[in-house]
């Protein structure tokens, strides 16, 4: 199914997006820092992905992507990095909350 | 083994950044607990992506060693990406950021 890769990304980010506004997590108060983190971390990985894909390090099964490409990369691949960064920060902040001293 | 090399280099960069930015994330025990959790998620999600397969790997660019369907390089790569995310986030919002803002904020007598 062409939507499959997108669906995997959506499912991965679902819970973090739904819980992002939880007042126990600092995320809602730190939107600018979150954006800045994306701007710093994501572009180098986009670049790496572009070069790796061009050189053949990896490729994408046409059955599972919607078929729109930008600079040779499936759009899903561009979405992959913001998703991972967001999930990582969400899990990190959640963990810090659970481990906090009471 | 270009992918292998690139992945290892990315981790070296991230380790270097941890020292440079003085975030010292890699020294925290809770970071390694966090990474274990993320690796578990990665195994599920990336396991699915590589099993379908939604993503395929070019021969000669990776070692060929896989955990189930996942190339080991993906774990190295993932470690780099996830560490970088948390590191930059902490650099912007964490203790080191608070220390920096205290150091540059004028005192009460100013």
N, CA and C atoms of all chains as a GROMACS GRO file, in nm:
protein
  636
    1UNK      N    1   0.084  -0.119   0.000
    1UNK     CA    2   0.000   0.000   0.000
    1UNK      C    3   0.088   0.124   0.000
    2UNK      N    4   0.057   0.216  -0.090
    2UNK     CA    5   0.144   0.333  -0.110
    2UNK      C    6   0.156   0.420   0.015
    3UNK      N    7   0.053   0.415   0.101
    3UNK     CA    8   0.055   0.502   0.220
    3UNK      C    9   0.133   0.443   0.337
    4UNK      N   10   0.190   0.324   0.316
    4UNK     CA   11   0.242   0.252   0.431
    4UNK      C   12   0.354   0.324   0.507
    5UNK      N   13   0.450   0.378   0.433
    5UNK     CA   14   0.560   0.445   0.503
    5UNK      C   15   0.505   0.565   0.582
    6UNK      N   16   0.417   0.641   0.519
    6UNK     CA   17   0.355   0.755   0.587
    6UNK      C   18   0.279   0.711   0.712
    7UNK      N   19   0.211   0.598   0.700
    7UNK     CA   20   0.133   0.546   0.811
    7UNK      C   21   0.224   0.509   0.929
    8UNK      N   22   0.337   0.447   0.897
    8UNK     CA   23   0.432   0.412   1.002
    8UNK      C   24   0.479   0.537   1.075
    9UNK      N   25   0.512   0.641   0.998
    9UNK     CA   26   0.555   0.767   1.059
    9UNK      C   27   0.444   0.828   1.145
   10UNK      N   28   0.322   0.825   1.094
   10UNK     CA   29   0.210   0.883   1.168
   10UNK      C   30   0.187   0.809   1.300
   11UNK      N   31   0.192   0.677   1.297
   11UNK     CA   32   0.173   0.597   1.418
   11UNK      C   33   0.283   0.621   1.520
   12UNK      N   34   0.406   0.639   1.469
   12UNK     CA   35   0.520   0.662   1.557
   12UNK      C   36   0.504   0.792   1.634
   13UNK      N   37   0.451   0.894   1.566
   13UNK     CA   38   0.447   1.027   1.625
   13UNK      C   39   0.314   1.057   1.695
   14UNK      N   40   0.220   0.964   1.682
   14UNK     CA   41   0.085   0.987   1.734
   14UNK      C   42   0.080   1.018   1.883
   15UNK      N   43   0.130   0.927   1.964
   15UNK     CA   44   0.124   0.947   2.109
   15UNK      C   45   0.200   1.073   2.152
   16UNK      N   46   0.322   1.094   2.105
   16UNK     CA   47   0.392   1.218   2.143
   16UNK      C   48   0.315   1.344   2.106
   17UNK      N   49   0.254   1.346   1.989
   17UNK     CA   50   0.179   1.464   1.949
   17UNK      C   51   0.059   1.485   2.040
   18UNK      N   52  -0.010   1.376   2.073
   18UNK     CA   53  -0.128   1.386   2.159
   18UNK      C   54  -0.092   1.431   2.300
   19UNK      N   55   0.024   1.388   2.349
   19UNK     CA   56   0.062   1.416   2.487
   19UNK      C   57   0.156   1.535   2.500
   20UNK      N   58   0.188   1.600   2.387
   20UNK     CA   59   0.290   1.706   2.390
   20UNK      C   60   0.252   1.823   2.479
   21UNK      N   61   0.121   1.848   2.492
   21UNK     CA   62   0.079   1.964   2.572
   21UNK      C   63   0.068   1.936   2.721
   22UNK      N   64   0.102   1.815   2.761
   22UNK     CA   65   0.097   1.779   2.903
   22UNK      C   66   0.177   1.881   2.985
   23UNK      N   67   0.114   1.946   3.084
   23UNK     CA   68   0.186   2.049   3.161
   23UNK      C   69   0.304   1.996   3.241
   24UNK      N   70   0.308   1.865   3.265
   24UNK     CA   71   0.422   1.806   3.335
   24UNK      C   72   0.548   1.804   3.251
   25UNK      N   73   0.531   1.814   3.120
   25UNK     CA   74   0.647   1.817   3.032
   25UNK      C   75   0.675   1.961   2.994
   26UNK      N   76   0.800   1.992   2.975
   26UNK     CA   77   0.833   2.132   2.946
   26UNK      C   78   0.810   2.167   2.800
   27UNK      N   79   0.767   2.072   2.720
   27UNK     CA   80   0.758   2.093   2.574
   27UNK      C   81   0.670   2.211   2.534
   28UNK      N   82   0.555   2.224   2.597
   28UNK     CA   83   0.460   2.328   2.555
   28UNK      C   84   0.515   2.468   2.579
   29UNK      N   85   0.604   2.478   2.679
   29UNK     CA   86   0.661   2.609   2.710
   29UNK      C   87   0.785   2.637   2.626
   30UNK      N   88   0.827   2.539   2.551
   30UNK     CA   89   0.957   2.552   2.486
   30UNK      C   90   0.948   2.533   2.335
   31UNK      N   91   0.843   2.588   2.276
   31UNK     CA   92   0.824   2.565   2.133
   31UNK      C   93   0.938   2.620   2.049
   32UNK      N   94   0.993   2.734   2.092
   32UNK     CA   95   1.100   2.793   2.013
   32UNK      C   96   1.226   2.707   2.020
   33UNK      N   97   1.253   2.651   2.139
   33UNK     CA   98   1.369   2.564   2.154
   33UNK      C   99   1.352   2.438   2.072
   34UNK      N  100   1.228   2.390   2.064
   34UNK     CA  101   1.200   2.270   1.986
   34UNK      C  102   1.227   2.298   1.838
   35UNK      N  103   1.178   2.411   1.791
   35UNK     CA  104   1.199   2.449   1.651
   35UNK      C  105   1.348   2.465   1.622
   36UNK      N  106   1.417   2.528   1.714
   36UNK     CA  107   1.561   2.548   1.697
   36UNK      C  108   1.635   2.415   1.692
   37UNK      N  109   1.592   2.321   1.776
   37UNK     CA  110   1.653   2.188   1.775
   37UNK      C  111   1.634   2.124   1.638
   38UNK      N  112   1.512   2.134   1.585
   38UNK     CA  113   1.488   2.080   1.451
   38UNK      C  114   1.581   2.145   1.348
   39UNK      N  115   1.589   2.276   1.352
   39UNK     CA  116   1.667   2.349   1.253
   39UNK      C  117   1.816   2.313   1.258
   40UNK      N  118   1.862   2.275   1.377
   40UNK     CA  119   2.003   2.240   1.391
   40UNK      C  120   2.030   2.096   1.352
   41UNK      N  121   1.945   2.005   1.400
   41UNK     CA  122   1.973   1.862   1.385
   41UNK      C  123   1.928   1.805   1.251
   42UNK      N  124   1.812   1.847   1.202
   42UNK     CA  125   1.752   1.782   1.085
   42UNK      C  126   1.824   1.804   0.952
   43UNK      N  127   1.861   1.930   0.915
   43UNK     CA  128   1.923   1.949   0.782
   43UNK      C  129   2.047   1.865   0.753
   44UNK      N  130   2.141   1.849   0.849
   44UNK     CA  131   2.254   1.761   0.818
   44UNK      C  132   2.212   1.619   0.784
   45UNK      N  133   2.107   1.571   0.850
   45UNK     CA  134   2.061   1.436   0.820
   45UNK      C  135   1.989   1.429   0.687
   46UNK      N  136   1.920   1.537   0.651
   46UNK     CA  137   1.861   1.541   0.518
   46UNK      C  138   1.971   1.532   0.412
   47UNK      N  139   2.078   1.605   0.436
   47UNK     CA  140   2.190   1.607   0.342
   47UNK      C  141   2.253   1.468   0.332
   48UNK      N  142   2.276   1.408   0.448
   48UNK     CA  143   2.334   1.273   0.451
   48UNK      C  144   2.245   1.178   0.372
   49UNK      N  145   2.115   1.187   0.393
   49UNK     CA  146   2.020   1.100   0.325
   49UNK      C  147   2.025   1.121   0.174
   50UNK      N  148   2.036   1.247   0.133
   50UNK     CA  149   2.044   1.277  -0.010
   50UNK      C  150   2.166   1.212  -0.073
   51UNK      N  151   2.281   1.227  -0.006
   51UNK     CA  152   2.405   1.171  -0.059
   51UNK      C  153   2.400   1.018  -0.056
   52UNK      N  154   2.355   0.963   0.055
   52UNK     CA  155   2.351   0.817   0.069
   52UNK      C  156   2.258   0.753  -0.035
   53UNK      N  157   2.143   0.815  -0.054
   53UNK     CA  158   2.048   0.761  -0.152
   53UNK      C  159   2.107   0.771  -0.292
   54UNK      N  160   2.170   0.885  -0.324
   54UNK     CA  161   2.230   0.905  -0.455
   54UNK      C  162   2.341   0.802  -0.481
   55UNK      N  163   2.415   0.767  -0.377
   55UNK     CA  164   2.525   0.673  -0.392
   55UNK      C  165   2.480   0.527  -0.383
   56UNK      N  166   2.356   0.506  -0.342
   56UNK     CA  167   2.306   0.369  -0.338
   56UNK      C  168   2.318   0.299  -0.204
   57UNK      N  169   2.347   0.375  -0.099
   57UNK     CA  170   2.355   0.311   0.034
   57UNK      C  171   2.222   0.245   0.068
   58UNK      N  172   2.115   0.314   0.033
   58UNK     CA  173   1.984   0.256   0.054
   58UNK      C  174   1.887   0.303  -0.054
   59UNK      N  175   1.774   0.234  -0.063
   59UNK     CA  176   1.672   0.271  -0.161
   59UNK      C  177   1.535   0.241  -0.100
   60UNK      N  178   1.431   0.289  -0.170
   60UNK     CA  179   1.297   0.280  -0.113
   60UNK      C  180   1.205   0.200  -0.203
   61UNK      N  181   1.135   0.109  -0.141
   61UNK     CA  182   1.043   0.022  -0.213
   61UNK      C  183   0.925   0.104  -0.266
   62UNK      N  184   0.911   0.113  -0.400
   62UNK     CA  185   0.806   0.198  -0.458
   62UNK      C  186   0.664   0.159  -0.416
   63UNK      N  187   0.645   0.034  -0.372
   63UNK     CA  188   0.511  -0.010  -0.330
   63UNK      C  189   0.461   0.060  -0.205
   64UNK      N  190   0.557   0.110  -0.124
   64UNK     CA  191   0.518   0.157   0.008
   64UNK      C  192   0.536   0.307   0.028
   65UNK      N  193   0.563   0.378  -0.081
   65UNK     CA  194   0.573   0.522  -0.073
   65UNK      C  195   0.474   0.585  -0.170
   66UNK      N  196   0.435   0.709  -0.143
   66UNK     CA  197   0.330   0.769  -0.227
   66UNK      C  198   0.382   0.814  -0.363
   67UNK      N  199   0.515   0.821  -0.378
   67UNK     CA  200   0.571   0.847  -0.511
   67UNK      C  201   0.614   0.990  -0.536
   68UNK      N  202   0.590   1.079  -0.442
   68UNK     CA  203   0.637   1.217  -0.459
   68UNK      C  204   0.779   1.226  -0.406
   69UNK      N  205   0.870   1.275  -0.490
   69UNK     CA  206   1.010   1.286  -0.449
   69UNK      C  207   1.057   1.431  -0.460
   70UNK      N  208   1.143   1.466  -0.368
   70UNK     CA  209   1.206   1.598  -0.371
   70UNK      C  210   1.357   1.574  -0.365
   71UNK      N  211   1.431   1.629  -0.463
   71UNK     CA  212   1.574   1.602  -0.475
   71UNK      C  213   1.603   1.452  -0.473
   72UNK      N  214   1.515   1.374  -0.531
   72UNK     CA  215   1.539   1.231  -0.540
   72UNK      C  216   1.497   1.152  -0.417
   73UNK      N  217   1.463   1.221  -0.309
   73UNK     CA  218   1.422   1.152  -0.187
   73UNK      C  219   1.269   1.149  -0.176
   74UNK      N  220   1.213   1.036  -0.133
   74UNK     CA  221   1.070   1.032  -0.106
   74UNK      C  222   1.036   1.136   0.001
   75UNK      N  223   0.919   1.200  -0.013
   75UNK     CA  224   0.880   1.299   0.088
   75UNK      C  225   0.877   1.239   0.228
   76UNK      N  226   0.841   1.109   0.232
   76UNK     CA  227   0.836   1.040   0.362
   76UNK      C  228   0.971   1.047   0.432
   77UNK      N  229   1.077   1.041   0.356
   77UNK     CA  230   1.211   1.043   0.412
   77UNK      C  231   1.240   1.179   0.476
   78UNK      N  232   1.190   1.286   0.415
   78UNK     CA  233   1.207   1.418   0.476
   78UNK      C  234   1.133   1.427   0.609
   79UNK      N  235   1.019   1.362   0.616
   79UNK     CA  236   0.939   1.366   0.738
   79UNK      C  237   0.997   1.280   0.849
   80UNK      N  238   1.072   1.179   0.810
   80UNK     CA  239   1.129   1.084   0.904
   80UNK      C  240   1.209   1.154   1.014
   81UNK      N  241   1.294   1.250   0.978
   81UNK     CA  242   1.384   1.311   1.075
   81UNK      C  243   1.316   1.401   1.177
   82UNK      N  244   1.228   1.491   1.136
   82UNK     CA  245   1.153   1.566   1.239
   82UNK      C  246   1.076   1.473   1.332
   83UNK      N  247   1.021   1.365   1.277
   83UNK     CA  248   0.947   1.269   1.360
   83UNK      C  249   1.038   1.208   1.466
   84UNK      N  250   1.153   1.158   1.424
   84UNK     CA  251   1.245   1.094   1.519
   84UNK      C  252   1.294   1.194   1.624
   85UNK      N  253   1.330   1.314   1.581
   85UNK     CA  254   1.378   1.416   1.675
   85UNK      C  255   1.268   1.446   1.778
   86UNK      N  256   1.146   1.461   1.731
   86UNK     CA  257   1.036   1.493   1.821
   86UNK      C  258   1.009   1.379   1.920
   87UNK      N  259   1.006   1.256   1.870
   87UNK     CA  260   0.983   1.141   1.957
   87UNK      C  261   1.095   1.131   2.062
   88UNK      N  262   1.218   1.152   2.018
   88UNK     CA  263   1.332   1.144   2.110
   88UNK      C  264   1.319   1.245   2.224
   89UNK      N  265   1.288   1.368   2.189
   89UNK     CA  266   1.276   1.472   2.292
   89UNK      C  267   1.157   1.444   2.383
   90UNK      N  268   1.048   1.398   2.324
   90UNK     CA  269   0.930   1.365   2.403
   90UNK      C  270   0.960   1.254   2.504
   91UNK      N  271   1.023   1.146   2.458
   91UNK     CA  272   1.055   1.034   2.547
   91UNK      C  273   1.156   1.080   2.653
   92UNK      N  274   1.253   1.160   2.614
   92UNK     CA  275   1.353   1.211   2.707
   92UNK      C  276   1.289   1.294   2.818
   93UNK      N  277   1.203   1.388   2.781
   93UNK     CA  278   1.137   1.472   2.881
   93UNK      C  279   1.041   1.391   2.967
   94UNK      N  280   0.973   1.294   2.906
   94UNK     CA  281   0.882   1.209   2.982
   94UNK      C  282   0.958   1.129   3.086
   95UNK      N  283   1.072   1.076   3.043
   95UNK     CA  284   1.155   0.997   3.132
   95UNK      C  285   1.207   1.082   3.248
   96UNK      N  286   1.250   1.204   3.216
   96UNK     CA  287   1.298   1.294   3.321
   96UNK      C  288   1.188   1.322   3.422
   97UNK      N  289   1.066   1.335   3.373
   97UNK     CA  290   0.954   1.359   3.462
   97UNK      C  291   0.930   1.240   3.553
   98UNK      N  292   0.932   1.119   3.496
   98UNK     CA  293   0.909   0.999   3.576
   98UNK      C  294   1.019   0.975   3.678
   99UNK      N  295   1.142   1.018   3.645
   99UNK     CA  296   1.255   0.992   3.734
   99UNK      C  297   1.278   1.105   3.833
  100UNK      N  298   1.193   1.210   3.827
  100UNK     CA  299   1.221   1.328   3.907
  100UNK      C  300   1.215   1.298   4.056
  101UNK      N  301   1.284   1.379   4.135
  101UNK     CA  302   1.281   1.363   4.280
  101UNK      C  303   1.152   1.422   4.332
  102UNK      N  304   1.088   1.349   4.414
  102UNK     CA  305   0.960   1.398   4.467
  102UNK      C  306   0.973   1.445   4.612
  103UNK      N  307   3.257   0.000   0.275
  103UNK     CA  308   3.146   0.004   0.374
  103UNK      C  309   3.111   0.149   0.407
  104UNK      N  310   3.069   0.222   0.306
  104UNK     CA  311   3.045   0.365   0.323
  104UNK      C  312   2.942   0.399   0.428
  105UNK      N  313   2.833   0.324   0.429
  105UNK     CA  314   2.729   0.351   0.528
  105UNK      C  315   2.784   0.329   0.668
  106UNK      N  316   2.855   0.219   0.685
  106UNK     CA  317   2.915   0.186   0.814
  106UNK      C  318   3.006   0.299   0.862
  107UNK      N  319   3.090   0.344   0.770
  107UNK     CA  320   3.185   0.451   0.803
  107UNK      C  321   3.113   0.580   0.839
  108UNK      N  322   3.016   0.616   0.757
  108UNK     CA  323   2.941   0.740   0.782
  108UNK      C  324   2.873   0.735   0.918
  109UNK      N  325   2.816   0.620   0.952
  109UNK     CA  326   2.746   0.606   1.079
  109UNK      C  327   2.843   0.622   1.196
  110UNK      N  328   2.958   0.558   1.186
  110UNK     CA  329   3.057   0.568   1.294
  110UNK      C  330   3.108   0.711   1.307
  111UNK      N  331   3.131   0.776   1.194
  111UNK     CA  332   3.177   0.916   1.198
  111UNK      C  333   3.071   1.005   1.264
  112UNK      N  334   2.944   0.981   1.232
  112UNK     CA  335   2.838   1.064   1.291
  112UNK      C  336   2.835   1.050   1.443
  113UNK      N  337   2.860   0.930   1.493
  113UNK     CA  338   2.864   0.910   1.638
  113UNK      C  339   2.984   0.981   1.698
  114UNK      N  340   3.098   0.976   1.629
  114UNK     CA  341   3.218   1.046   1.676
  114UNK      C  342   3.192   1.195   1.685
  115UNK      N  343   3.123   1.250   1.586
  115UNK     CA  344   3.089   1.392   1.586
  115UNK      C  345   3.001   1.426   1.706
  116UNK      N  346   2.902   1.342   1.729
  116UNK     CA  347   2.810   1.366   1.840
  116UNK      C  348   2.881   1.359   1.975
  117UNK      N  349   2.971   1.261   1.989
  117UNK     CA  350   3.049   1.249   2.113
  117UNK      C  351   3.135   1.374   2.133
  118UNK      N  352   3.194   1.420   2.024
  118UNK     CA  353   3.274   1.542   2.030
  118UNK      C  354   3.191   1.663   2.069
  119UNK      N  355   3.071   1.671   2.014
  119UNK     CA  356   2.980   1.782   2.045
  119UNK      C  357   2.941   1.782   2.192
  120UNK      N  358   2.924   1.664   2.248
  120UNK     CA  359   2.884   1.653   2.388
  120UNK      C  360   2.990   1.716   2.478
  121UNK      N  361   3.115   1.702   2.436
  121UNK     CA  362   3.225   1.763   2.512
  121UNK      C  363   3.230   1.912   2.483
  122UNK      N  364   3.222   1.947   2.355
  122UNK     CA  365   3.231   2.086   2.311
  122UNK      C  366   3.122   2.174   2.369
  123UNK      N  367   2.999   2.124   2.365
  123UNK     CA  368   2.885   2.202   2.414
  123UNK      C  369   2.872   2.192   2.565
  124UNK      N  370   2.953   2.105   2.624
  124UNK     CA  371   2.951   2.083   2.768
  124UNK      C  372   2.816   2.034   2.818
  125UNK      N  373   2.745   1.964   2.737
  125UNK     CA  374   2.617   1.909   2.779
  125UNK      C  375   2.638   1.783   2.864
  126UNK      N  376   2.748   1.709   2.834
  126UNK     CA  377   2.787   1.591   2.914
  126UNK      C  378   2.672   1.493   2.930
  127UNK      N  379   2.596   1.479   2.826
  127UNK     CA  380   2.481   1.389   2.827
  127UNK      C  381   2.524   1.243   2.840
  128UNK      N  382   2.631   1.211   2.770
  128UNK     CA  383   2.674   1.071   2.764
  128UNK      C  384   2.723   1.020   2.898
  129UNK      N  385   2.745   1.111   2.990
  129UNK     CA  386   2.792   1.069   3.122
  129UNK      C  387   2.676   1.042   3.217
  130UNK      N  388   2.554   1.072   3.174
  130UNK     CA  389   2.442   1.056   3.265
  130UNK      C  390   2.382   0.917   3.252
  131UNK      N  391   2.358   0.856   3.367
  131UNK     CA  392   2.304   0.720   3.366
  131UNK      C  393   2.165   0.720   3.303
  132UNK      N  394   2.087   0.827   3.330
  132UNK     CA  395   1.951   0.831   3.276
  132UNK      C  396   1.953   0.838   3.123
  133UNK      N  397   2.060   0.891   3.065
  133UNK     CA  398   2.070   0.895   2.919
  133UNK      C  399   2.076   0.753   2.862
  134UNK      N  400   2.148   0.665   2.927
  134UNK     CA  401   2.162   0.528   2.877
  134UNK      C  402   2.034   0.449   2.896
  135UNK      N  403   1.959   0.481   3.000
  135UNK     CA  404   1.826   0.421   3.018
  135UNK      C  405   1.736   0.468   2.904
  136UNK      N  406   1.743   0.597   2.875
  136UNK     CA  407   1.668   0.656   2.765
  136UNK      C  408   1.702   0.589   2.633
  137UNK      N  409   1.832   0.568   2.609
  137UNK     CA  410   1.877   0.508   2.483
  137UNK      C  411   1.827   0.364   2.471
  138UNK      N  412   1.823   0.293   2.584
  138UNK     CA  413   1.772   0.155   2.582
  138UNK      C  414   1.625   0.155   2.540
  139UNK      N  415   1.549   0.250   2.594
  139UNK     CA  416   1.408   0.263   2.557
  139UNK      C  417   1.395   0.294   2.408
  140UNK      N  418   1.476   0.387   2.361
  140UNK     CA  419   1.470   0.426   2.220
  140UNK      C  420   1.512   0.312   2.129
  141UNK      N  421   1.611   0.236   2.169
  141UNK     CA  422   1.655   0.120   2.090
  141UNK      C  423   1.543   0.017   2.080
  142UNK      N  424   1.467   0.002   2.188
  142UNK     CA  425   1.354  -0.091   2.184
  142UNK      C  426   1.251  -0.044   2.082
  143UNK      N  427   1.218   0.085   2.085
  143UNK     CA  428   1.125   0.142   1.987
  143UNK      C  429   1.179   0.126   1.845
  144UNK      N  430   1.308   0.153   1.832
  144UNK     CA  431   1.374   0.145   1.702
  144UNK      C  432   1.364   0.004   1.646
  145UNK      N  433   1.383  -0.094   1.733
  145UNK     CA  434   1.379  -0.232   1.688
  145UNK      C  435   1.241  -0.266   1.632
  146UNK      N  436   1.137  -0.214   1.697
  146UNK     CA  437   1.001  -0.239   1.649
  146UNK      C  438   0.975  -0.166   1.518
  147UNK      N  439   0.994  -0.034   1.518
  147UNK     CA  440   0.960   0.046   1.401
  147UNK      C  441   1.052   0.017   1.282
  148UNK      N  442   1.182   0.022   1.307
  148UNK     CA  443   1.277  -0.004   1.200
  148UNK      C  444   1.274  -0.151   1.158
  149UNK      N  445   1.241  -0.236   1.253
  149UNK     CA  446   1.224  -0.378   1.222
  149UNK      C  447   1.115  -0.395   1.118
  150UNK      N  448   1.007  -0.322   1.136
  150UNK     CA  449   0.898  -0.328   1.040
  150UNK      C  450   0.939  -0.270   0.906
  151UNK      N  451   1.003  -0.153   0.908
  151UNK     CA  452   1.045  -0.087   0.784
  151UNK      C  453   1.139  -0.175   0.702
  152UNK      N  454   1.228  -0.246   0.770
  152UNK     CA  455   1.326  -0.328   0.700
  152UNK      C  456   1.272  -0.466   0.665
  153UNK      N  457   1.163  -0.502   0.729
  153UNK     CA  458   1.106  -0.635   0.704
  153UNK      C  459   1.012  -0.634   0.583
  154UNK      N  460   0.941  -0.526   0.565
  154UNK     CA  461   0.839  -0.521   0.459
  154UNK      C  462   0.892  -0.562   0.321
  155UNK      N  463   1.001  -0.510   0.270
  155UNK     CA  464   1.083  -0.398   0.319
  155UNK      C  465   1.041  -0.265   0.255
  156UNK      N  466   1.032  -0.166   0.339
  156UNK     CA  467   1.005  -0.032   0.288
  156UNK      C  468   1.136   0.033   0.247
  157UNK      N  469   1.242   0.000   0.321
  157UNK     CA  470   1.373   0.052   0.288
  157UNK      C  471   1.469  -0.066   0.260
  158UNK      N  472   1.551  -0.049   0.158
  158UNK     CA  473   1.644  -0.154   0.119
  158UNK      C  474   1.786  -0.100   0.120
  159UNK      N  475   1.883  -0.189   0.138
  159UNK     CA  476   2.021  -0.147   0.154
  159UNK      C  477   2.107  -0.196   0.038
  160UNK      N  478   2.196  -0.109  -0.008
  160UNK     CA  479   2.280  -0.144  -0.122
  160UNK      C  480   2.397  -0.233  -0.082
  161UNK      N  481   2.418  -0.340  -0.158
  161UNK     CA  482   2.530  -0.430  -0.130
  161UNK      C  483   2.663  -0.358  -0.140
  162UNK      N  484   2.750  -0.389  -0.044
  162UNK     CA  485   2.883  -0.329  -0.046
  162UNK      C  486   2.892  -0.201   0.035
  163UNK      N  487   2.778  -0.146   0.069
  163UNK     CA  488   2.780  -0.022   0.147
  163UNK      C  489   2.761  -0.043   0.296
  164UNK      N  490   2.721  -0.166   0.329
  164UNK     CA  491   2.702  -0.196   0.471
  164UNK      C  492   2.759  -0.335   0.498
  165UNK      N  493   2.780  -0.365   0.625
  165UNK     CA  494   2.849  -0.489   0.662
  165UNK      C  495   2.771  -0.615   0.629
  166UNK      N  496   2.639  -0.605   0.624
  166UNK     CA  497   2.560  -0.724   0.600
  166UNK      C  498   2.518  -0.794   0.728
  167UNK      N  499   2.563  -0.741   0.843
  167UNK     CA  500   2.524  -0.800   0.971
  167UNK      C  501   2.392  -0.736   1.015
  168UNK      N  502   2.293  -0.816   1.040
  168UNK     CA  503   2.163  -0.763   1.079
  168UNK      C  504   2.113  -0.823   1.211
  169UNK      N  505   2.042  -0.740   1.285
  169UNK     CA  506   1.968  -0.791   1.400
  169UNK      C  507   1.828  -0.815   1.347
  170UNK      N  508   1.789  -0.937   1.332
  170UNK     CA  509   1.666  -0.976   1.265
  170UNK      C  510   1.674  -0.923   1.121
  171UNK      N  511   1.606  -0.813   1.090
  171UNK     CA  512   1.615  -0.757   0.955
  171UNK      C  513   1.689  -0.624   0.953
  172UNK      N  514   1.733  -0.577   1.070
  172UNK     CA  515   1.790  -0.443   1.083
  172UNK      C  516   1.943  -0.444   1.076
  173UNK      N  517   2.001  -0.374   0.978
  173UNK     CA  518   2.147  -0.364   0.972
  173UNK      C  519   2.201  -0.299   1.100
  174UNK      N  520   2.314  -0.348   1.148
  174UNK     CA  521   2.371  -0.290   1.270
  174UNK      C  522   2.398  -0.141   1.255
  175UNK      N  523   2.432  -0.101   1.130
  175UNK     CA  524   2.459   0.040   1.104
  175UNK      C  525   2.341   0.129   1.143
  176UNK      N  526   2.220   0.077   1.128
  176UNK     CA  527   2.102   0.156   1.162
  176UNK      C  528   2.099   0.192   1.310
  177UNK      N  529   2.151   0.103   1.393
  177UNK     CA  530   2.157   0.132   1.537
  177UNK      C  531   2.262   0.239   1.567
  178UNK      N  532   2.372   0.233   1.494
  178UNK     CA  533   2.477   0.333   1.512
  178UNK      C  534   2.424   0.469   1.465
  179UNK      N  535   2.364   0.468   1.346
  179UNK     CA  536   2.303   0.586   1.288
  179UNK      C  537   2.197   0.645   1.382
  180UNK      N  538   2.111   0.557   1.430
  180UNK     CA  539   2.004   0.598   1.520
  180UNK      C  540   2.058   0.655   1.651
  181UNK      N  541   2.162   0.593   1.701
  181UNK     CA  542   2.224   0.644   1.823
  181UNK      C  543   2.270   0.788   1.802
  182UNK      N  544   2.333   0.812   1.688
  182UNK     CA  545   2.382   0.947   1.656
  182UNK      C  546   2.269   1.048   1.646
  183UNK      N  547   2.167   1.013   1.572
  183UNK     CA  548   2.054   1.104   1.551
  183UNK      C  549   1.982   1.135   1.682
  184UNK      N  550   1.955   1.032   1.760
  184UNK     CA  551   1.882   1.049   1.885
  184UNK      C  552   1.965   1.125   1.988
  185UNK      N  553   2.092   1.091   1.997
  185UNK     CA  554   2.181   1.164   2.089
  185UNK      C  555   2.190   1.310   2.052
  186UNK      N  556   2.207   1.336   1.922
  186UNK     CA  557   2.216   1.474   1.874
  186UNK      C  558   2.090   1.551   1.912
  187UNK      N  559   1.974   1.489   1.895
  187UNK     CA  560   1.847   1.555   1.927
  187UNK      C  561   1.842   1.596   2.073
  188UNK      N  562   1.870   1.501   2.160
  188UNK     CA  563   1.862   1.527   2.304
  188UNK      C  564   1.972   1.625   2.347
  189UNK      N  565   2.087   1.611   2.287
  189UNK     CA  566   2.200   1.697   2.321
  189UNK      C  567   2.171   1.843   2.288
  190UNK      N  568   2.125   1.867   2.167
  190UNK     CA  569   2.094   2.004   2.126
  190UNK      C  570   1.979   2.057   2.212
  191UNK      N  571   1.879   1.977   2.236
  191UNK     CA  572   1.766   2.016   2.322
  191UNK      C  573   1.814   2.056   2.462
  192UNK      N  574   1.899   1.973   2.518
  192UNK     CA  575   1.952   2.002   2.651
  192UNK      C  576   2.042   2.125   2.649
  193UNK      N  577   2.115   2.139   2.542
  193UNK     CA  578   2.202   2.256   2.528
  193UNK      C  579   2.119   2.384   2.530
  194UNK      N  580   2.002   2.376   2.466
  194UNK     CA  581   1.914   2.493   2.459
  194UNK      C  582   1.830   2.512   2.584
  195UNK      N  583   1.797   2.405   2.654
  195UNK     CA  584   1.699   2.416   2.762
  195UNK      C  585   1.746   2.366   2.898
  196UNK      N  586   1.860   2.298   2.902
  196UNK     CA  587   1.895   2.225   3.023
  196UNK      C  588   1.980   2.304   3.121
  197UNK      N  589   2.042   2.231   3.211
  197UNK     CA  590   2.121   2.291   3.317
  197UNK      C  591   2.231   2.380   3.263
  198UNK      N  592   2.300   2.333   3.158
  198UNK     CA  593   2.411   2.411   3.103
  198UNK      C  594   2.359   2.543   3.047
  199UNK      N  595   2.237   2.542   2.993
  199UNK     CA  596   2.176   2.664   2.939
  199UNK      C  597   2.145   2.760   3.053
  200UNK      N  598   2.094   2.702   3.163
  200UNK     CA  599   2.061   2.786   3.279
  200UNK      C  600   2.189   2.848   3.337
  201UNK      N  601   2.295   2.768   3.343
  201UNK     CA  602   2.422   2.819   3.395
  201UNK      C  603   2.472   2.932   3.307
  202UNK      N  604   2.458   2.916   3.177
  202UNK     CA  605   2.504   3.020   3.084
  202UNK      C  606   2.424   3.147   3.103
  203UNK      N  607   2.294   3.136   3.120
  203UNK     CA  608   2.213   3.258   3.130
  203UNK      C  609   2.236   3.328   3.263
  204UNK      N  610   2.270   3.247   3.367
  204UNK     CA  611   2.302   3.308   3.497
  204UNK      C  612   2.432   3.384   3.488
  205UNK      N  613   2.525   3.330   3.415
  205UNK     CA  614   2.658   3.392   3.403
  205UNK      C  615   2.652   3.523   3.329
  206UNK      N  616   2.557   3.537   3.236
  206UNK     CA  617   2.553   3.661   3.157
  206UNK      C  618   2.447   3.759   3.207
  207UNK      N  619   2.367   3.717   3.302
  207UNK     CA  620   2.264   3.807   3.355
  207UNK      C  621   2.326   3.898   3.461
  208UNK      N  622   2.302   4.028   3.453
  208UNK     CA  623   2.361   4.120   3.553
  208UNK      C  624   2.308   4.092   3.693
  209UNK      N  625   2.393   4.110   3.792
  209UNK     CA  626   2.353   4.082   3.930
  209UNK      C  627   2.265   4.193   3.987
  210UNK      N  628   2.213   4.172   4.109
  210UNK     CA  629   2.119   4.268   4.169
  210UNK      C  630   2.180   4.405   4.195
  211UNK      N  631   2.313   4.410   4.215
  211UNK     CA  632   2.375   4.538   4.249
  211UNK      C  633   2.408   4.620   4.126
  212UNK      N  634   2.390   4.561   4.006
  212UNK     CA  635   2.429   4.630   3.880
  212UNK      C  636   2.336   4.746   3.848
   0.00000   0.00000   0.00000
